[in-house]
Amino acid sequence: MTEEAKNTAVRRSYRHGDLRRALLDAGIALARSGGPDAVVLREATRQAGVVPNAAYRHFSSRDDLVRAVRAYALSQVAIAMETELARIPAELPPLAFAQASVRAVGTGYLHYAHAEPGLFKTAFFFHENVDADTDPAKAGRSGMNPFQLLSMALERLATAGGLPPERRLGAEYLAWSAVHGLALLVSEGPLHGMPEVQRQMLGQRLLDMVEKGL
């Protein structure tokens, strides 16, 4: 779709009365191509075909728009995780199923980071606590956000006997930090251009390390 066609689609959405959605869609497109720094209210209103002041009825500031785009990006990370979780054979024994769950959330995270580097960077643009965040806009189809999906997988692992109780506390942060480091390398670092087969192999080896390290 050409840029003109995209702008026409956004303006059509506005004319149907949903300016907030049109501005959010414009913000998502800007973040997709340029990360959080590219999300600018004036450009979003230009794409929506309205005067800049119209945006303030729905977003009080640029940060407000970026936060809405961030919520969308986090929901998409969660959906990527859920997609991998849905591929796990239900008939696996409990321990194998739990181990596959931890691997699935990590795989989904890495896949999204590589596929959508701009939105992935936007998802973690603000320094905010994620432990008790219950914003439904950041959740996937299951109603859980990425952190909650990771916690669920680790709880499965602990229940199945694959994670000793004394090592359960804080396991989310250890697993997350390891996978997030590789995610940054593949989304905006020197590994972004690595051949897919090699990149996937590295991801699976990292997840092996995480599983053994926990």
N, C-alpha and C positions, 0 to 999 in steps of 0.2 A: 504494500500500500504506500502510495506517495505521501509526502508530508502534507500536501494540500488536502488529500483525501482524509487523512487523519484529523486535520483541523476541522474539516467539514463535519466529520462524525461527532467530534466533541461539541461543536456548535449546535448540531442537531439535538444532542442530548440536553443541552442547556435550554433550547427552545421548548423542550418538553417539560421544563420546570425543575430539572435536577442540576442546578448549577454546582452545588457542592460535589456531586459525583463527577461532573465534567472537570472541575478543577483538580479533584483527586486523580482522575485518570491522566490528566496532563502532568501532574506531579510524578506519578508512577512512570510515565514515559520519559520524563526528564531524568529521573533517578536511574532508570534502566540504561540510559545512554551515557550518563555522566556522573553517577553517584550522588550523594546527598548535597554536595556543593552546587550541583546543577539545578537543584530545586529552588526556583525563584518565583515569588508570587507574580511579579510583573509578566514573566514569560508564560506562566500558567494561565493568567487572564488573557494574554494575547492569543494563546492557542484556543481558549474557550470563546474568543470573539467578543469579550466584554471589556469595559473600562476597568482599570486597576482597582478603583475603590469598591467595585462590586464584590471583590473577593473577601473583603473584611466582614461581610455579612455571615460568612461561613468559616473563615480562618482568621483569627485575630492577628496573626503575624506569620512570617516565613517559618519560624520554628513550629508553629501550630500545623502548618501544611506538611512540613517534613515529618513531624510525629505521626500524622495520619498515614503518610507513605510508609513510614517505618512499621506501623502496625500491619499494613498490608503485606510488606515484605516478610515479617515474622510469620504471618499466617501461611505464606507460601513455603517458607522453610519447613513449617510443621506439616504441610501437605506433602512435601517431598519425603519427609520421614515416614509419614503414614503410608505412602505409596510403597516404600520398601518393606514396611511392617506387614502390609497386606500380602506380600509375596511369600511369606514364611509358611511352609506346609503345616497345617493345623495338627497333623498326626505325629509331629515330632515329640519325643519324650520331653518332660518338663525342663530338664537342664539344657538340653539342646535347643529347645524353643526359646528359653531365656537368653542363652548366648547369642542366638540368631537375632533376637530383639535388640540387644545392645549393638550388634554389628549393623543392623538395619537403620537405626537412628543415625549412626555415624555415617553410613553410606549415603543416606538421603541428604544429610548436612553437606557433605563434600560435593555431591552431585549438584546441589543448588548453588553452592559457592562458585563452581566452575561455569555453570550454565547462565547464571545471572549475577555477574560480579558487581554491577552497579547497585542493584537492589540488595544484594548480600551486604555490601558495605553500609548501605543506608539502614539495614536492619539493626546494626550495632553502632549507630552513630552517636547515640546519647548514652551517658553513663548513668544508667538507672538500675535499681535492684530488680532482679527477675524472680526471686524466690516466691513472693506473694502476689505477683502480677496476675490478676484475674480478668483483664480486659479481653472480652470475647473477640474483639477485632484482631487480636494477635494469635488467635487459635486456629487450628486446622478443622477438618470435618468432625473430628472426635470431640471437639471442645477443649482440647489441650494445646498449650503453646509448646514451642520446642523444648524448653527447660522441663516442662511437666512430662513430655514424652520420654525424655532421657531419664527422668526420675522413675517413671513407670517401668522402663526397661531394666533399670538397676534394681528396683524392688523385686521384679520377677527373678532376677539373677540371685538375689539374696535369699528369696523364699525357696528357690530350687536348690540351694546349697552351693552355688557357684561363687558366692561372695561372703566371706566370713563376717559375722555381725560386728566385730571390732574394726572392720575396714569399711563398713557401710557409710558411716558418717563422713560427709564431704566428698564422697566418690563422684558426685555429679561434676564438681569443679575440676577434679583431676582429669576425668575423661573429656570434659568440655575443652579444657585448656590445650590438651594434646591435639584433639581433632581440629579445634579452631586455628591452631598454628599452621597446620597443613592446609586448611581451607583458605587462609590468607595467601599462602604461597601459590595455590592454584588459581585463586580468583584475581589477584592483582600483583602477584610476585613473579619470580623467575620460572616457576613451574607452570604458568598459565599456557604456554605454548608447547608443553610436553605432549608427545603422542598419547592418545587416549588409553591405549592398552597399558603403557608404562605408568600413566597417572593412576589408573584404577588399581594396578598391582601395588603401587606405593600406598594407596589408601587402605587396601586390605591388610598389608603388612603392618601399617600403623595401628589398625584396629586389633590385629593380633597382639601387638605390644600392649595396647590399652587393656585388653582382656586379661593378659597374663600379669600385668602390673597391678590391676585391681585386687 
